[in-house]
């Protein structure tokens, strides 16, 4: 997988799933719910297959230094340690690259060490930094990795620039990756927020296909009627995916 920085590992986990209405009968045509395009997420363009990103707008957006900084500051506000477990950081071999099978802490540390070198022996690290320099984002990626090493490996207190935080991304990541055991009131707020920003497919999964919201006391049939179906486009990749299977 070609990555602009380690930050993107987290983002990969959020872009999956094709939503359809399970209330339909066998004779009804499939229905898909609208999933709005955001500045950092186009549900109708991104596909994910063979461990490669495909989607030119997404790839171009992701490689711009200011967007990488926005992602990083947003994740810092959320808390990287809430997004990456100690097991994934220190023990679980990272299999994103076929020839680098090391825990994430080793990969971060090695990328930081190899960036200033004139000659990089290891193929992956050499090609990683060659791509970053070609894309003109090597300096910001190096800065991000340095801060990740301090935050994740040295337990340095986190300071973030709130002016660079993307509130929508913050809310979506917190809802999908951080929040546990939401109250009925919080669940309804989450549903209304997703509907407000046009992510009706994600709102559907909140109602029917998300284990953390399974015990919520809400009128699913009534709320389902508030969601808009998309009769023109097929198979958006929703942000809040089905985690029941």
MDAnalysis code that builds the backbone (N, CA, C; Angstrom):
import MDAnalysis as mda
import numpy as np

u = mda.Universe.empty(735, n_residues=245, atom_resindex=np.repeat(np.arange(245), 3), trajectory=True)
u.add_TopologyAttr("name", ["N", "CA", "C"] * 245)
u.add_TopologyAttr("resid", np.arange(1, 246))
u.add_TopologyAttr("resname", ["UNK", "UNK", "UNK", "UNK", "UNK", "UNK", "UNK", "UNK", "UNK", "UNK", "UNK", "UNK", "UNK", "UNK", "UNK", "UNK", "UNK", "UNK", "UNK", "UNK", "UNK", "UNK", "UNK", "UNK", "UNK", "UNK", "UNK", "UNK", "UNK", "UNK", "UNK", "UNK", "UNK", "UNK", "UNK", "UNK", "UNK", "UNK", "UNK", "UNK", "UNK", "UNK", "UNK", "UNK", "UNK", "UNK", "UNK", "UNK", "UNK", "UNK", "UNK", "UNK", "UNK", "UNK", "UNK", "UNK", "UNK", "UNK", "UNK", "UNK", "UNK", "UNK", "UNK", "UNK", "UNK", "UNK", "UNK", "UNK", "UNK", "UNK", "UNK", "UNK", "UNK", "UNK", "UNK", "UNK", "UNK", "UNK", "UNK", "UNK", "UNK", "UNK", "UNK", "UNK", "UNK", "UNK", "UNK", "UNK", "UNK", "UNK", "UNK", "UNK", "UNK", "UNK", "UNK", "UNK", "UNK", "UNK", "UNK", "UNK", "UNK", "UNK", "UNK", "UNK", "UNK", "UNK", "UNK", "UNK", "UNK", "UNK", "UNK", "UNK", "UNK", "UNK", "UNK", "UNK", "UNK", "UNK", "UNK", "UNK", "UNK", "UNK", "UNK", "UNK", "UNK", "UNK", "UNK", "UNK", "UNK", "UNK", "UNK", "UNK", "UNK", "UNK", "UNK", "UNK", "UNK", "UNK", "UNK", "UNK", "UNK", "UNK", "UNK", "UNK", "UNK", "UNK", "UNK", "UNK", "UNK", "UNK", "UNK", "UNK", "UNK", "UNK", "UNK", "UNK", "UNK", "UNK", "UNK", "UNK", "UNK", "UNK", "UNK", "UNK", "UNK", "UNK", "UNK", "UNK", "UNK", "UNK", "UNK", "UNK", "UNK", "UNK", "UNK", "UNK", "UNK", "UNK", "UNK", "UNK", "UNK", "UNK", "UNK", "UNK", "UNK", "UNK", "UNK", "UNK", "UNK", "UNK", "UNK", "UNK", "UNK", "UNK", "UNK", "UNK", "UNK", "UNK", "UNK", "UNK", "UNK", "UNK", "UNK", "UNK", "UNK", "UNK", "UNK", "UNK", "UNK", "UNK", "UNK", "UNK", "UNK", "UNK", "UNK", "UNK", "UNK", "UNK", "UNK", "UNK", "UNK", "UNK", "UNK", "UNK", "UNK", "UNK", "UNK", "UNK", "UNK", "UNK", "UNK", "UNK", "UNK", "UNK", "UNK", "UNK", "UNK", "UNK", "UNK", "UNK", "UNK", "UNK", "UNK", "UNK", "UNK"])
u.atoms.positions = np.array([
    [0.844, -1.185, 0.000],
    [0.000, 0.000, 0.000],
    [0.883, 1.240, 0.000],
    [0.610, 2.182, -0.867],
    [1.360, 3.424, -0.889],
    [0.711, 4.401, 0.066],
    [1.517, 4.889, 1.025],
    [1.002, 5.796, 2.047],
    [1.770, 7.096, 2.016],
    [1.080, 8.173, 2.367],
    [1.751, 9.456, 2.500],
    [2.351, 9.615, 3.875],
    [1.800, 8.921, 4.857],
    [2.388, 8.907, 6.201],
    [1.704, 7.822, 7.000],
    [2.264, 7.516, 8.165],
    [1.682, 6.505, 9.039],
    [0.270, 6.897, 9.461],
    [-0.017, 8.180, 9.458],
    [-1.353, 8.652, 9.832],
    [-2.435, 7.946, 9.036],
    [-2.161, 7.627, 7.786],
    [-3.189, 7.094, 6.906],
    [-3.609, 5.676, 7.263],
    [-2.816, 5.004, 8.053],
    [-3.220, 3.672, 8.507],
    [-4.585, 3.756, 9.172],
    [-4.777, 4.788, 9.968],
    [-6.033, 4.961, 10.685],
    [-7.163, 5.222, 9.717],
    [-6.895, 6.075, 8.730],
    [-7.946, 6.453, 7.796],
    [-8.416, 5.265, 6.972],
    [-7.502, 4.350, 6.655],
    [-7.862, 3.168, 5.883],
    [-8.979, 2.384, 6.554],
    [-8.921, 2.308, 7.871],
    [-9.869, 1.487, 8.615],
    [-11.286, 2.029, 8.564],
    [-11.447, 3.266, 8.117],
    [-12.757, 3.905, 8.158],
    [-13.492, 3.841, 6.838],
    [-12.866, 3.410, 5.772],
    [-13.472, 3.537, 4.455],
    [-13.836, 2.166, 3.915],
    [-14.925, 1.605, 4.411],
    [-15.343, 0.290, 3.936],
    [-16.840, 0.135, 4.081],
    [-17.372, -0.751, 3.270],
    [-18.777, -1.113, 3.437],
    [-19.675, -0.535, 2.365],
    [-20.593, -1.335, 1.860],
    [-21.603, -0.890, 0.902],
    [-22.950, -1.086, 1.555],
    [-23.715, -0.022, 1.697],
    [-24.937, -0.094, 2.486],
    [-26.153, -0.260, 1.599],
    [-27.032, -1.146, 1.992],
    [-28.312, -1.307, 1.324],
    [-29.380, -1.481, 2.378],
    [-30.611, -1.305, 1.995],
    [-31.711, -1.354, 2.947],
    [-32.127, -2.788, 3.183],
    [-31.878, -3.316, 4.376],
    [-32.214, -4.703, 4.681],
    [-33.697, -4.906, 4.934],
    [-34.477, -3.810, 4.934],
    [-35.907, -3.929, 5.133],
    [-36.635, -4.337, 3.862],
    [-35.941, -4.304, 2.723],
    [-36.600, -4.587, 1.460],
    [-36.963, -6.066, 1.363],
    [-37.926, -6.376, 0.538],
    [-38.278, -7.769, 0.273],
    [-37.389, -8.284, -0.849],
    [-37.459, -9.587, -1.099],
    [-36.620, -10.184, -2.131],
    [-36.969, -9.673, -3.518],
    [-38.185, -9.191, -3.684],
    [-38.627, -8.742, -5.000],
    [-38.342, -7.267, -5.257],
    [-37.933, -6.529, -4.226],
    [-37.658, -5.109, -4.386],
    [-36.245, -4.900, -4.921],
    [-36.049, -3.862, -5.748],
    [-34.684, -3.551, -6.190],
    [-33.873, -3.016, -5.016],
    [-32.555, -3.191, -5.026],
    [-31.730, -2.693, -3.915],
    [-31.803, -1.180, -3.819],
    [-31.752, -0.664, -2.594],
    [-31.750, 0.775, -2.360],
    [-30.476, 1.152, -1.626],
    [-29.961, 2.293, -1.982],
    [-28.752, 2.783, -1.334],
    [-29.033, 4.155, -0.751],
    [-28.449, 4.417, 0.388],
    [-28.677, 5.695, 1.052],
    [-27.584, 6.688, 0.671],
    [-27.972, 7.935, 0.574],
    [-27.044, 9.001, 0.228],
    [-25.918, 9.074, 1.242],
    [-24.698, 9.187, 0.752],
    [-23.524, 9.414, 1.602],
    [-22.795, 10.614, 1.012],
    [-22.835, 11.709, 1.707],
    [-22.368, 12.979, 1.173],
    [-20.856, 13.015, 0.976],
    [-20.429, 13.723, -0.057],
    [-19.010, 13.945, -0.289],
    [-18.500, 15.029, 0.658],
    [-17.412, 14.735, 1.344],
    [-16.759, 15.696, 2.226],
    [-15.424, 16.095, 1.613],
    [-14.800, 17.104, 2.170],
    [-13.526, 17.556, 1.613],
    [-12.467, 16.462, 1.661],
    [-12.564, 15.563, 2.648],
    [-11.560, 14.520, 2.830],
    [-12.086, 13.124, 2.536],
    [-13.315, 13.024, 2.022],
    [-13.914, 11.699, 1.851],
    [-14.966, 11.742, 0.758],
    [-14.714, 11.004, -0.335],
    [-15.682, 10.899, -1.426],
    [-16.154, 9.457, -1.503],
    [-17.319, 9.149, -0.964],
    [-17.769, 7.754, -0.877],
    [-18.043, 7.109, -2.225],
    [-18.227, 7.914, -3.264],
    [-18.524, 7.357, -4.579],
    [-17.273, 7.215, -5.445],
    [-16.148, 7.643, -4.939],
    [-14.932, 7.569, -5.735],
    [-13.940, 6.567, -5.180],
    [-13.831, 6.476, -3.867],
    [-12.824, 5.615, -3.265],
    [-13.217, 4.153, -3.416],
    [-12.274, 3.346, -3.875],
    [-12.406, 1.896, -3.784],
    [-11.145, 1.379, -3.127],
    [-11.230, 0.190, -2.619],
    [-10.105, -0.378, -1.882],
    [-10.011, -1.850, -2.254],
    [-8.971, -2.178, -3.020],
    [-8.824, -3.559, -3.463],
    [-7.345, -3.865, -3.647],
    [-6.984, -5.097, -3.412],
    [-5.610, -5.540, -3.600],
    [-4.617, -4.683, -2.823],
    [-5.060, -4.182, -1.652],
    [-4.206, -3.383, -0.776],
    [-3.686, -2.121, -1.463],
    [-4.472, -1.551, -2.373],
    [-4.062, -0.325, -3.037],
    [-5.220, 0.658, -3.026],
    [-4.890, 1.942, -2.847],
    [-5.888, 2.990, -2.983],
    [-6.134, 3.242, -4.465],
    [-7.379, 3.444, -4.816],
    [-7.706, 3.876, -6.169],
    [-8.720, 5.010, -6.027],
    [-8.455, 6.108, -6.686],
    [-9.309, 7.280, -6.546],
    [-8.453, 8.524, -6.610],
    [-8.390, 9.142, -7.779],
    [-7.389, 10.173, -8.018],
    [-7.578, 11.396, -7.130],
    [-8.827, 11.844, -6.944],
    [-9.048, 13.012, -6.106],
    [-8.584, 12.731, -4.688],
    [-8.924, 11.568, -4.172],
    [-8.538, 11.185, -2.822],
    [-7.020, 11.164, -2.669],
    [-6.337, 10.529, -3.625],
    [-4.891, 10.436, -3.528],
    [-4.239, 11.809, -3.612],
    [-4.723, 12.649, -4.515],
    [-4.163, 13.987, -4.668],
    [-4.382, 14.805, -3.408],
    [-5.586, 14.753, -2.866],
    [-5.902, 15.499, -1.640],
    [-4.997, 15.061, -0.502],
    [-4.773, 13.776, -0.415],
    [-4.066, 13.204, 0.718],
    [-2.589, 13.546, 0.725],
    [-2.055, 13.892, -0.422],
    [-0.624, 14.133, -0.524],
    [-0.246, 15.608, -0.382],
    [-1.221, 16.466, -0.206],
    [-0.925, 17.881, -0.018],
    [-0.492, 18.121, 1.434],
    [0.628, 18.828, 1.633],
    [1.152, 19.025, 2.986],
    [0.146, 19.628, 3.959],
    [-0.651, 20.606, 3.512],
    [-1.599, 21.235, 4.450],
    [-2.686, 20.266, 4.883],
    [-3.074, 19.352, 4.004],
    [-4.083, 18.361, 4.379],
    [-3.516, 17.323, 5.342],
    [-2.262, 16.946, 5.134],
    [-1.612, 16.032, 6.071],
    [-1.503, 16.665, 7.454],
    [-1.185, 17.951, 7.491],
    [-1.123, 18.650, 8.776],
    [-2.487, 18.677, 9.444],
    [-3.536, 18.916, 8.665],
    [-4.889, 18.928, 9.221],
    [-5.248, 17.570, 9.820],
    [-4.942, 16.496, 9.093],
    [-5.202, 15.159, 9.615],
    [-4.461, 14.936, 10.933],
    [-3.209, 15.295, 10.935],
    [-2.369, 15.057, 12.108],
    [-2.862, 15.837, 13.324],
    [-3.171, 17.108, 13.141],
    [-3.644, 17.917, 14.267],
    [-4.999, 17.415, 14.765],
    [-5.844, 16.957, 13.850],
    [-7.146, 16.415, 14.244],
    [-6.976, 15.136, 15.046],
    [-6.092, 14.248, 14.584],
    [-5.843, 13.001, 15.305],
    [-5.180, 13.257, 16.650],
    [-4.345, 14.295, 16.710],
    [-3.740, 14.634, 18.005],
    [-4.814, 15.074, 18.995],
    [-5.785, 15.846, 18.521],
    [-6.858, 16.283, 19.409],
    [-7.678, 15.089, 19.891],
    [-7.940, 14.156, 18.990],
    [-8.678, 12.948, 19.380],
    [-7.857, 12.128, 20.367],
    [-6.579, 11.997, 20.065],
    [-5.685, 11.190, 20.894],
    [-5.228, 9.958, 20.143],
    [-3.985, 9.951, 19.702],
    [-3.482, 8.797, 18.946],
    [-3.573, 7.503, 19.745],
    [-3.408, 7.593, 21.053],
    [-3.440, 6.378, 21.866],
    [-4.850, 5.805, 22.000],
    [-5.844, 6.607, 21.635],
    [-7.207, 6.091, 21.577],
    [-7.461, 5.377, 20.247],
    [-6.605, 5.629, 19.269],
    [-6.786, 5.085, 17.929],
    [-5.853, 3.915, 17.645],
    [-4.729, 3.853, 18.345],
    [-3.751, 2.787, 18.134],
    [-3.513, 2.088, 19.466],
    [-3.812, 0.817, 19.526],
    [-3.642, 0.080, 20.777],
    [-2.166, -0.209, 21.029],
    [-1.832, -0.482, 22.283],
    [-0.461, -0.846, 22.630],
    [-0.032, -2.106, 21.885],
    [-0.964, -3.031, 21.705],
    [-0.640, -4.264, 20.982],
    [-0.271, -3.970, 19.540],
    [-1.073, -3.139, 18.871],
    [-0.775, -2.800, 17.479],
    [0.513, -1.989, 17.365],
    [0.791, -1.194, 18.355],
    [1.993, -0.360, 18.316],
    [3.257, -1.170, 18.570],
    [3.216, -2.066, 19.548],
    [4.450, -2.699, 20.017],
    [4.607, -4.174, 19.669],
    [3.511, -4.867, 19.400],
    [3.609, -6.323, 19.276],
    [3.114, -6.869, 17.948],
    [2.065, -6.265, 17.398],
    [1.429, -6.815, 16.208],
    [2.218, -6.434, 14.960],
    [2.788, -7.411, 14.237],
    [3.547, -7.059, 13.032],
    [2.665, -6.334, 12.020],
    [3.174, -5.247, 11.490],
    [2.424, -4.463, 10.522],
    [2.581, -5.105, 9.148],
    [1.476, -5.537, 8.559],
    [1.513, -6.271, 7.299],
    [1.086, -5.420, 6.116],
    [1.154, -4.100, 6.263],
    [0.749, -3.225, 5.173],
    [1.714, -3.298, 3.999],
    [2.941, -3.691, 4.266],
    [3.937, -3.804, 3.210],
    [4.507, -5.210, 3.271],
    [4.547, -5.868, 2.131],
    [4.892, -7.290, 2.110],
    [6.308, -7.555, 2.590],
    [7.198, -6.560, 2.460],
    [8.574, -6.809, 2.869],
    [8.974, -6.028, 4.113],
    [8.022, -5.454, 4.820],
    [8.290, -4.835, 6.128],
    [7.278, -5.387, 7.119],
    [7.679, -6.409, 7.849],
    [6.783, -7.052, 8.798],
    [7.306, -6.810, 10.208],
    [7.117, -5.593, 10.643],
    [7.565, -5.190, 11.969],
    [6.445, -4.450, 12.673],
    [6.481, -4.401, 13.991],
    [5.480, -3.602, 14.712],
    [5.569, -2.137, 14.298],
    [4.483, -1.441, 14.497],
    [4.385, -0.064, 14.060],
    [5.438, 0.837, 14.698],
    [5.771, 0.565, 15.961],
    [6.775, 1.415, 16.611],
    [8.133, 1.321, 15.916],
    [8.482, 0.130, 15.410],
    [9.741, -0.026, 14.689],
    [9.706, 0.724, 13.360],
    [8.560, 0.678, 12.697],
    [8.438, 1.344, 11.394],
    [8.542, 2.852, 11.558],
    [7.831, 3.396, 12.543],
    [7.906, 4.842, 12.788],
    [9.333, 5.251, 13.101],
    [9.974, 4.529, 13.991],
    [11.330, 4.855, 14.409],
    [12.293, 4.770, 13.224],
    [12.139, 3.751, 12.396],
    [13.044, 3.570, 11.261],
    [12.843, 4.656, 10.209],
    [11.615, 5.072, 9.991],
    [11.362, 6.141, 9.024],
    [11.985, 7.452, 9.487],
    [11.891, 7.725, 10.780],
    [12.501, 8.946, 11.327],
    [14.019, 8.889, 11.176],
    [14.611, 7.754, 11.452],
    [16.071, 7.609, 11.401],
    [16.588, 7.712, 9.965],
    [15.868, 7.118, 9.018],
    [16.387, 7.028, 7.649],
    [16.200, 8.301, 6.830],
    [15.276, 9.173, 7.198],
    [15.002, 10.363, 6.384],
    [16.245, 11.215, 6.124],
    [17.074, 11.521, 7.116],
    [18.221, 12.405, 6.862],
    [19.391, 11.718, 6.143],
    [19.361, 10.404, 5.977],
    [20.497, 9.677, 5.433],
    [20.653, 9.910, 3.934],
    [21.894, 9.977, 3.483],
    [22.157, 10.095, 2.048],
    [21.899, 8.786, 1.329],
    [22.180, 7.685, 2.004],
    [21.959, 6.361, 1.431],
    [21.109, 5.544, 2.393],
    [20.004, 5.011, 1.892],
    [19.098, 4.194, 2.718],
    [19.140, 2.772, 2.176],
    [19.612, 1.849, 2.993],
    [19.812, 0.476, 2.538],
    [18.497, -0.282, 2.342],
    [17.585, -0.150, 3.292],
    [16.346, -0.938, 3.238],
    [15.439, -0.427, 2.132],
    [15.003, -1.340, 1.287],
    [14.229, -0.993, 0.087],
    [12.982, -0.190, 0.415],
    [12.181, -0.632, 1.399],
    [10.925, 0.071, 1.676],
    [11.163, 1.508, 2.123],
    [12.056, 1.701, 3.078],
    [12.295, 3.047, 3.609],
    [12.878, 3.960, 2.535],
    [13.752, 3.394, 1.710],
    [14.323, 4.193, 0.616],
    [13.233, 4.642, -0.349],
    [12.364, 3.717, -0.757],
    [11.315, 4.062, -1.718],
    [10.247, 4.953, -1.086],
    [9.977, 4.750, 0.189],
    [9.015, 5.598, 0.891],
    [9.436, 7.058, 0.803],
    [10.704, 7.319, 1.155],
    [11.159, 8.710, 1.162],
    [11.371, 9.254, -0.247],
    [11.679, 8.406, -1.197],
    [11.757, 8.859, -2.586],
    [10.390, 9.337, -3.077],
    [9.343, 8.598, -2.716],
    [7.987, 9.012, -3.124],
    [7.592, 10.312, -2.442],
    [7.910, 10.416, -1.150],
    [7.548, 11.636, -0.436],
    [8.247, 12.857, -1.031],
    [9.508, 12.721, -1.408],
    [10.242, 13.839, -2.000],
    [9.687, 14.175, -3.379],
    [9.302, 13.178, -4.126],
    [8.712, 13.411, -5.441],
    [7.385, 14.148, -5.313],
    [6.659, 13.865, -4.259],
    [5.356, 14.515, -4.018],
    [5.492, 15.856, -3.289],
    [6.714, 16.206, -2.911],
    [6.985, 17.468, -2.208],
    [6.273, 17.566, -0.857],
    [6.142, 16.424, -0.189],
    [5.554, 16.449, 1.155],
    [6.455, 15.768, 2.176],
    [7.712, 15.549, 1.805],
    [8.612, 14.796, 2.677],
    [8.870, 15.507, 4.000],
    [8.969, 16.838, 3.964],
    [9.269, 17.566, 5.201],
    [8.128, 17.480, 6.205],
    [6.895, 17.634, 5.730],
    [5.760, 17.578, 6.653],
    [5.542, 16.154, 7.148],
    [5.766, 15.153, 6.287],
    [5.638, 13.760, 6.720],
    [6.686, 13.437, 7.778],
    [7.918, 13.924, 7.573],
    [8.975, 13.710, 8.563],
    [8.603, 14.361, 9.897],
    [8.084, 15.569, 9.848],
    [7.661, 16.265, 11.065],
    [6.553, 15.483, 11.778],
    [5.590, 14.987, 11.014],
    [4.499, 14.206, 11.605],
    [5.049, 12.945, 12.271],
    [5.942, 12.252, 11.578],
    [6.511, 11.025, 12.141],
    [7.340, 11.307, 13.392],
    [8.063, 12.412, 13.400],
    [8.804, 12.792, 14.603],
    [7.856, 12.990, 15.787],
    [6.740, 13.680, 15.535],
    [5.778, 13.916, 16.614],
    [5.094, 12.622, 17.031],
    [4.822, 11.751, 16.063],
    [4.234, 10.458, 16.408],
    [5.175, 9.652, 17.302],
    [6.449, 9.694, 16.992],
    [7.429, 8.982, 17.815],
    [7.441, 9.532, 19.235],
    [7.343, 10.843, 19.366],
    [7.338, 11.448, 20.701],
    [6.056, 11.109, 21.453],
    [4.924, 11.135, 20.737],
    [3.632, 10.877, 21.382],
    [3.464, 9.403, 21.745],
    [3.757, 8.521, 20.775],
    [3.467, 7.101, 20.953],
    [4.608, 6.338, 21.617],
    [5.841, 6.749, 21.353],
    [6.988, 5.975, 21.845],
    [7.623, 6.571, 23.096],
    [7.432, 7.880, 23.297],
    [8.075, 8.539, 24.435],
    [7.071, 9.160, 25.408],
    [5.779, 8.965, 25.127],
    [4.717, 9.468, 26.006],
    [4.813, 10.969, 26.259],
    [5.215, 11.717, 25.259],
    [5.282, 13.164, 25.395],
    [3.870, 13.735, 25.430],
    [3.591, 14.704, 26.308],
    [2.265, 15.335, 26.335],
    [1.897, 15.914, 24.968],
    [0.645, 15.767, 24.610],
    [0.193, 16.168, 23.278],
    [-0.282, 17.612, 23.289],
    [0.247, 18.372, 22.361],
    [-0.237, 19.721, 22.129],
    [-0.670, 19.800, 20.668],
    [-1.865, 20.331, 20.435],
    [-2.367, 20.402, 19.059],
    [-2.783, 21.831, 18.728],
    [-2.769, 22.122, 17.439],
    [-3.166, 23.431, 16.942],
    [-4.644, 23.378, 16.575],
    [-5.481, 23.927, 17.422],
    [-6.922, 23.828, 17.206],
    [-7.370, 24.535, 15.931],
    [-6.583, 25.500, 15.454],
    [-6.934, 26.203, 14.216],
    [-6.854, 25.287, 13.005],
    [-6.089, 24.195, 13.121],
    [-5.923, 23.268, 12.002],
    [-6.825, 22.037, 12.114],
    [-7.542, 21.922, 13.219],
    [-8.412, 20.756, 13.432],
    [-9.646, 20.849, 12.548],
    [-9.962, 19.761, 11.872],
    [-11.188, 19.677, 11.077],
    [-12.291, 19.111, 11.971],
    [-13.274, 19.939, 12.292],
    [-14.302, 19.534, 13.255],
    [-15.125, 18.351, 12.762],
    [-15.431, 18.318, 11.464],
    [-16.216, 17.209, 10.921],
    [-15.451, 15.905, 11.040],
    [-14.186, 15.926, 10.650],
    [-13.361, 14.720, 10.773],
    [-13.244, 14.302, 12.229],
    [-13.052, 15.265, 13.113],
    [-12.956, 14.964, 14.539],
    [-14.230, 14.245, 15.016],
    [-15.374, 14.787, 14.686],
    [-16.637, 14.198, 15.133],
    [-16.832, 12.798, 14.573],
    [-16.506, 12.598, 13.307],
    [-16.720, 11.297, 12.681],
    [-15.768, 10.243, 13.237],
    [-14.507, 10.603, 13.413],
    [-13.550, 9.642, 13.950],
    [-13.882, 9.310, 15.401],
    [-14.239, 10.325, 16.163],
    [-14.583, 10.088, 17.566],
    [-15.807, 9.171, 17.666],
    [-16.783, 9.401, 16.806],
    [-17.991, 8.586, 16.819],
    [-17.687, 7.142, 16.429],
    [-16.850, 6.970, 15.416],
    [-16.639, 5.648, 14.847],
    [-15.554, 4.853, 15.560],
    [-14.524, 5.533, 16.091],
    [-13.370, 4.813, 16.606],
    [-13.146, 4.955, 18.111],
    [-13.782, 5.936, 18.733],
    [-13.484, 6.218, 20.139],
    [-14.678, 5.957, 21.047],
    [-15.831, 6.487, 20.687],
    [-16.977, 6.438, 21.592],
    [-17.413, 5.001, 21.869],
    [-17.611, 4.716, 23.144],
    [-18.086, 3.406, 23.573],
    [-19.335, 3.585, 24.445],
    [-20.250, 2.633, 24.343],
    [-21.453, 2.619, 25.178],
    [-22.186, 3.969, 25.175],
    [-22.587, 4.453, 24.021],
    [-23.305, 5.739, 23.985],
    [-24.651, 5.645, 24.690],
    [-25.055, 6.729, 25.317],
    [-26.381, 6.801, 25.920],
    [-27.419, 6.974, 24.815],
    [-28.689, 6.812, 25.167],
    [-29.749, 7.022, 24.191],
    [-29.702, 8.440, 23.633],
    [-29.443, 9.403, 24.499],
    [-29.378, 10.792, 24.065],
    [-28.200, 11.026, 23.121],
    [-27.038, 10.449, 23.455],
    [-25.866, 10.621, 22.606],
    [-26.071, 9.935, 21.265],
    [-26.700, 8.766, 21.283],
    [-26.953, 8.046, 20.042],
    [-27.852, 8.851, 19.111],
    [-28.874, 9.464, 19.665],
    [-29.764, 10.267, 18.837],
    [-29.028, 11.501, 18.297],
    [-28.151, 12.080, 19.095],
    [-27.348, 13.209, 18.627],
    [-26.431, 12.776, 17.483],
    [-25.846, 11.590, 17.605],
    [-24.984, 11.082, 16.544],
    [-25.782, 10.844, 15.266],
    [-26.952, 10.246, 15.398],
    [-27.801, 10.001, 14.238],
    [-28.173, 11.321, 13.559],
    [-28.599, 12.303, 14.344],
    [-28.993, 13.600, 13.794],
    [-27.808, 14.304, 13.145],
    [-26.611, 14.150, 13.719],
    [-25.426, 14.787, 13.148],
    [-25.108, 14.184, 11.785],
    [-25.123, 12.857, 11.687],
    [-24.849, 12.205, 10.412],
    [-25.872, 12.618, 9.357],
    [-27.116, 12.688, 9.763],
    [-28.170, 13.097, 8.828],
    [-27.958, 14.545, 8.394],
    [-27.559, 15.397, 9.331],
    [-27.364, 16.824, 9.051],
    [-26.269, 17.045, 8.014],
    [-25.182, 16.270, 8.080],
    [-24.092, 16.469, 7.135],
    [-24.248, 15.584, 5.894],
    [-25.410, 14.960, 5.747],
    [-25.722, 14.226, 4.533],
    [-25.155, 12.833, 4.448],
    [-24.799, 12.231, 5.578],
    [-24.238, 10.878, 5.571],
    [-25.312, 9.891, 6.022],
    [-26.286, 9.702, 5.134],
    [-27.458, 8.900, 5.467],
    [-27.136, 7.405, 5.498],
    [-26.171, 6.969, 4.685],
    [-25.754, 5.573, 4.741],
    [-25.124, 5.232, 6.083],
    [-24.311, 6.142, 6.587],
    [-23.704, 5.940, 7.905],
    [-24.765, 5.957, 8.996],
    [-25.751, 6.852, 8.865],
    [-26.834, 6.920, 9.844],
    [-27.634, 5.614, 9.849],
    [-27.831, 5.029, 8.671],
    [-28.518, 3.733, 8.590],
    [-27.758, 2.665, 9.369],
    [-26.450, 2.622, 9.195],
    [-25.652, 1.627, 9.910],
    [-25.683, 1.858, 11.409],
    [-25.794, 3.104, 11.822],
    [-25.921, 3.397, 13.241],
    [-27.189, 2.744, 13.799],
    [-28.251, 2.781, 13.018],
    [-29.530, 2.212, 13.447],
    [-29.517, 0.689, 13.472],
    [-28.962, 0.086, 12.414],
    [-29.167, -1.343, 12.219],
    [-27.899, -2.200, 12.231],
    [-26.733, -1.615, 11.983],
    [-25.556, -2.444, 11.715],
    [-24.332, -2.054, 12.545],
    [-24.543, -1.577, 13.777],
    [-23.402, -1.192, 14.595],
    [-23.602, -1.731, 16.009],
    [-22.671, -2.559, 16.441],
    [-22.848, -3.245, 17.731],
    [-22.860, -2.280, 18.908],
    [-22.147, -1.152, 18.800],
    [-22.086, -0.220, 19.934],
    [-23.409, 0.519, 20.133],
    [-24.262, 0.505, 19.129],
    [-25.561, 1.182, 19.218],
    [-26.719, 0.171, 19.270],
    [-26.391, -1.081, 19.477],
    [-27.393, -2.146, 19.416],
    [-28.434, -2.044, 20.526],
    [-28.020, -1.588, 21.701],
    [-28.935, -1.558, 22.845],
    [-29.661, -0.222, 22.998],
    [-29.516, 0.660, 22.039],
    [-30.163, 1.972, 22.124],
    [-31.672, 1.830, 21.972],
    [-32.386, 2.538, 22.804],
    [-33.849, 2.511, 22.763],
    [-34.336, 3.629, 21.844],
    [-34.481, 3.288, 20.561],
    [-35.010, 4.279, 19.628],
    [-35.938, 3.603, 18.624],
    [-36.798, 4.393, 18.028],
    [-37.774, 3.895, 17.063],
    [-37.107, 3.817, 15.697],
    [-36.546, 2.664, 15.394],
    [-35.773, 2.515, 14.169],
    [-36.617, 2.737, 12.917],
    [-37.814, 2.191, 12.920],
    [-38.659, 2.326, 11.732],
    [-39.006, 3.787, 11.455],
    [-39.247, 4.554, 12.510],
    [-39.566, 5.973, 12.349],
    [-38.348, 6.747, 11.848],
    [-37.196, 6.474, 12.448],
    [-35.978, 7.183, 12.052],
    [-35.540, 6.787, 10.644],
    [-35.789, 5.548, 10.263],
    [-35.434, 5.099, 8.921],
    [-36.117, 5.946, 7.851],
    [-37.336, 6.366, 8.129],
    [-38.089, 7.172, 7.166],
    [-37.483, 8.564, 6.974],
    [-36.615, 8.989, 7.894],
    [-35.983, 10.299, 7.778],
    [-34.759, 10.257, 6.853],
    [-34.328, 9.070, 6.468],
    [-33.124, 8.936, 5.652],
    [-33.467, 8.967, 4.160],
    [-32.577, 9.576, 3.389],
    [-32.804, 9.722, 1.956],
    [-32.079, 8.628, 1.180],
    [-32.813, 8.006, 0.280],
    [-32.194, 7.012, -0.590],
    [-31.662, 7.687, -1.846],
    [-30.712, 7.028, -2.489],
    [-30.097, 7.546, -3.707],
    [-30.516, 6.639, -4.857],
    [-31.335, 7.171, -5.739],
    [-31.844, 6.373, -6.854],
    [-30.991, 6.497, -8.109],
    [-29.944, 7.313, -8.043],
    [-29.130, 7.551, -9.227],
    [-27.761, 6.883, -9.147],
    [-27.196, 6.826, -7.935],
    [-25.850, 6.285, -7.798],
    [-25.868, 5.046, -6.913],
    [-24.977, 4.159, -7.200],
    [-24.950, 2.865, -6.508],
    [-23.741, 2.732, -5.594],
    [-23.967, 2.081, -4.514],
    [-22.919, 1.492, -3.676],
    [-21.908, 2.477, -3.094],
    [-22.351, 3.501, -2.401],
    [-21.372, 4.378, -1.733],
    [-20.649, 3.624, -0.630],
    [-19.424, 4.003, -0.377],
    [-18.656, 3.424, 0.717],
    [-18.874, 4.310, 1.931],
    [-19.541, 3.768, 2.915],
    [-19.983, 4.584, 4.036],
    [-18.898, 4.741, 5.091],
    [-18.980, 5.836, 5.830],
    [-17.982, 6.094, 6.890],
    [-18.222, 5.173, 8.071],
    [-19.466, 5.152, 8.600],
    [-19.814, 4.226, 9.680],
    [-20.221, 2.913, 9.033],
    [-19.363, 1.927, 9.103],
    [-19.599, 0.691, 8.371],
    [-20.308, -0.351, 9.225],
    [-20.695, -1.423, 8.583],
    [-21.345, -2.557, 9.247],
    [-20.276, -3.333, 10.024],
    [-20.382, -3.334, 11.359],
    [-19.392, -4.081, 12.152],
    [-20.038, -5.269, 12.867],
    [-21.157, -5.740, 12.332],
    [-21.870, -6.847, 12.972],
    [-21.507, -8.196, 12.377],
    [-20.771, -8.209, 11.304],
    [-20.444, -9.474, 10.625],
    [-19.013, -9.899, 10.937],
])
